[in-house]
Amino acid sequence: MNWMSFFSGIMTVFITYAIFSRVLEDEQEKIVVDDEAGVVINDLSGRYVTLSCQTCRKLKKHRELETNLYQCTRCKRHVDLR
């Protein structure tokens, strides 16, 4: 067996493992849905949520500035759900 083939095979296995292990971690993250406000929280820390932006007219990620006060990441419009 050639050493170059052996090491390139090992590198291929490591790269494949790194790619597929990241996909499995993403699938394990839970998506939390707040039924009262109709808000979908994308991450577990609750800093970003998916809301319908009035300016962009699409579902966009919004950053939570304060409790129930969000800012669109694209157009920077504030959404107050208080």
N, C-alpha and C positions, 0 to 999 in steps of 0.2 A: 504494500500500500504506500502510496506517495504521501509525504508529510504535508504537502500543500493541499491535497484533497482532504486530508484528515482535518486540518485546521479550518478550511473553508466550510466543511460540514458542521463542525462545532459552532462556528460563527452563525451559520444559517439557523441552527437550532436555537441559539440564544436570541437572535433577532425575531424569529417566529414566536418564541415564548413571550418576549417583551410585548409584541403587538397584541397577541391574543389574551394575555393576562390583563392588559389595560381595558380591553373590551369587556371582560368579565366583571371588572370593578365598576364600570359604568352601569352595567345592567343591575348590579346589586344595590345601587342608590335608590332610595325610596322617593317617590313623588307625593307630596302632601297636598291635599285638596281641601280648601276652606269652603264649605258649602254655603255659609252665610254671605260671604262677599263674592263668591264665584272666582276665587283666586287660586291659581295653581303655583305652588312653590317649587322651583326647580332644584334648589339645593337644600340641604338639611339645616343650614345656618339661618335660612329665611331672609337673606339679604337681597336676592333677586327673585322676582315673580313675573309670570307671563300675564299681561293684561292687553286689552284692546286699546291701542293708542288712537286718540281722536285726530291728531295731526297726521300721523303716518297711515292711518286707516287700515292697520294690520295688527295681528297679535305680535307684540314685541316684548322683550325683557325690560322690566323696570326695576330700578334699584330702590330699596327701601331707605329713605332718609330718616324718617321718624316713624312712630307707630301709625300705620294707615296713611302715610304720606309717601308717595312713590314718584320717581323721576325716570322718564323714558331714556334708555341708553343711547338712542339714535338722535332724537330731536330735542332732548332735555326738557320736555314739557312735564310739568308737575301734575299729578293726579292725587286728589285728596278724597279718601274714602271714609272720612270721619263723620 
